[in-house]
Amino acid sequence: MIKPRRSPVWVTLGCVLLVVAGGALLWLPIHTQLALDDWMAELRATGVPARALVYDRVTEAGGNRESSSTTMFVRYELSGRTYEQEVGCFEVCRPPGHEMSIWVNPADPEDFVTDFDQLSGHRGRAQGVLGAVGFGILVLAIPLLLSRIPFGRLFPRRDTPPRRSAAPALDGGRFTGASKHKRRSRR
C-alpha cells in the first residue's frame, strides 16, 4: 500500500496567510467607506456652509478595460478667497452653471461635502483597487486552503453498507425482515 505523502506545514501556513491578507485587503475599502461616511457627517455638523458653482464637467472616455468617468469642477468662496476643487460624479452629476450647498472644513478649505453627500476630490480609489486585489487573492487562496485540509481523515468514507442487526425472532430463528408479501410481489 502506498502511503500518501504529507505536505510541509509551511505550505498550509502560507495558504492561511494568503487568506488573512486577502481578507484584510478586502476589508480596507469597507473600512475606508465607513470612515468617509463618518467624516461626511462631521463636516455637515461642524463645517462652514458655503455655496459652490459648477463651472465645468468633464467626462473621460474609458478604454477597453474601464468605464468612462465624469468629474465636476466647482468654484466657491470662503473668507474672501476663491477655491476651485473637483468632485467625482458617482450618483449625482450637476450640469455646469448649477449652484449647490457645501460644508467646508475650516482647517482645510479645499475639503468639503456637498448637499448630495459627496466629498471633494476622488477618495477611496486606491483602497477600492486594493479591495479588488484582496478579493482576487481570496478567490485563489480559499480553495488552496481547503485543499490542504485532510477531509478524508476527518470524515472517513464508509465503503461497505451498514450491516443489519440480527434481532432474535420469536421462534428462536434469525429475523431477516423479509415478509411473505414482498416475496410474492417479486415473482
C-alpha positions in Angstrom: 0.0 0.0 0.0 1.4 3.4 -1.0 1.3 5.8 1.9 0.2 9.4 0.9 3.0 11.9 1.2 2.4 14.6 3.8 2.9 18.1 2.6 5.0 20.6 4.5 3.4 22.7 7.2 4.8 25.9 5.7 2.6 25.4 2.6 -0.5 25.3 4.8 0.7 28.2 6.8 1.3 30.1 3.5 -2.3 29.4 2.5 -3.6 30.7 5.8 -1.5 33.8 5.5 -2.9 34.4 2.0 -6.4 34.1 3.2 -5.7 36.6 6.1 -4.0 39.0 3.7 -6.8 38.8 1.2 -9.4 39.3 3.9 -7.6 42.4 5.2 -7.3 43.9 1.7 -11.0 43.2 1.1 -11.9 44.9 4.4 -9.8 48.0 3.6 -12.3 49.7 1.2 -15.2 48.8 3.5 -13.4 50.4 6.5 -12.4 53.4 4.3 -16.0 54.0 3.2 -17.3 53.8 6.8 -14.6 56.4 7.9 -15.6 58.7 5.0 -19.2 58.4 5.9 -18.4 59.5 9.5 -16.3 62.3 8.1 -19.2 63.5 5.9 -21.5 63.6 8.9 -18.9 65.5 10.9 -18.4 68.0 8.1 -22.1 68.6 7.9 -22.2 69.3 11.6 -19.1 71.4 12.1 -18.3 72.7 8.6 -18.7 76.2 7.3 -21.7 76.5 5.0 -21.0 77.9 1.5 -22.4 78.0 -2.0 -20.5 76.4 -4.8 -20.9 76.8 -8.6 -20.3 74.0 -11.0 -18.3 75.7 -13.7 -17.2 72.6 -15.8 -18.0 69.0 -16.2 -15.5 66.6 -17.9 -16.2 63.0 -19.0 -13.1 61.0 -19.8 -13.9 58.1 -22.1 -12.7 54.7 -20.7 -10.6 52.4 -22.6 -11.5 48.8 -23.2 -10.8 48.0 -19.6 -12.5 50.7 -17.7 -15.8 52.7 -18.0 -15.9 56.4 -18.5 -15.7 58.7 -15.5 -17.2 62.1 -15.1 -15.9 64.9 -12.9 -17.5 68.2 -11.9 -15.3 71.2 -11.3 -16.7 73.6 -8.7 -15.8 77.1 -7.6 -16.6 78.6 -4.2 -15.6 81.5 -2.0 -14.7 81.3 1.7 -13.3 84.1 3.8 -12.7 86.3 0.8 -10.7 83.7 -1.1 -11.9 81.7 -4.1 -11.2 78.0 -4.3 -11.6 75.5 -7.1 -12.0 71.8 -6.5 -13.2 68.7 -8.3 -16.0 66.4 -7.3 -16.4 62.9 -8.7 -19.7 62.1 -10.2 -20.9 58.8 -8.8 -24.6 59.1 -8.1 -25.3 62.7 -8.8 -23.7 64.9 -11.5 -24.8 68.5 -11.8 -24.6 70.5 -15.1 -22.3 73.5 -15.5 -24.0 76.6 -14.1 -25.7 74.8 -11.3 -25.3 76.1 -7.7 -25.2 73.8 -4.7 -24.7 74.0 -1.0 -21.5 72.7 0.5 -20.0 72.5 4.0 -16.3 73.3 4.1 -13.7 72.1 6.6 -12.4 75.2 8.4 -9.0 73.7 8.9 -8.6 72.7 5.2 -10.7 74.9 2.9 -10.2 72.5 0.0 -12.1 69.8 1.9 -15.9 69.9 1.8 -19.0 67.8 1.5 -21.9 68.6 -1.0 -25.6 68.7 -0.3 -25.9 65.3 -2.1 -23.3 63.7 0.3 -20.3 63.7 -2.0 -16.8 64.6 -0.6 -14.4 66.8 -2.6 -11.8 65.1 -4.7 -11.6 61.4 -5.5 -11.3 59.5 -2.3 -11.1 55.8 -1.8 -9.9 54.8 -5.3 -6.7 53.2 -4.2 -8.5 51.4 -1.4 -11.0 50.1 -3.9 -8.3 48.7 -6.1 -6.7 47.1 -3.1 -10.0 45.6 -2.2 -10.3 44.1 -5.7 -6.8 42.6 -5.3 -7.9 41.2 -1.9 -11.0 39.6 -3.5 -8.8 38.0 -6.1 -6.4 36.7 -3.5 -9.3 35.2 -1.6 -10.7 33.5 -4.7 -7.4 31.8 -5.1 -6.4 31.2 -1.5 -9.6 29.8 -0.1 -9.7 26.7 -2.4 -6.0 26.3 -1.8 -6.5 26.3 1.9 -9.5 23.9 1.7 -7.4 21.5 -0.4 -4.9 21.4 2.5 -7.5 20.2 5.0 -7.5 16.4 5.3 -11.2 15.8 5.0 -10.6 12.1 4.3 -9.1 11.6 7.7 -11.6 13.8 9.4 -14.7 12.3 7.7 -13.8 8.8 6.6 -15.9 7.2 3.9 -17.9 4.1 4.5 -17.1 1.7 1.7 -19.5 -1.1 2.9 -23.1 -0.5 3.6 -24.1 -0.8 7.2 -25.0 -4.3 8.4 -28.4 -5.1 9.6 -28.7 -6.2 13.2 -29.6 -9.8 13.8 -32.6 -9.5 16.0 -33.8 -12.7 17.6 -37.1 -14.0 16.3 -39.9 -15.4 18.5 -39.3 -19.0 17.3 -35.6 -18.8 18.1 -34.6 -18.4 14.4 -33.0 -15.4 12.9 -35.1 -12.4 12.0 -34.4 -11.2 8.4 -37.1 -8.6 7.9 -38.3 -10.1 4.7 -42.0 -10.8 4.6 -44.1 -13.2 2.5 -45.8 -10.3 0.9 -42.6 -8.9 -0.5 -41.5 -12.3 -1.8 -44.8 -12.9 -3.6 -44.7 -9.4 -5.3 -41.3 -10.1 -6.7 -42.2 -13.3 -8.5 
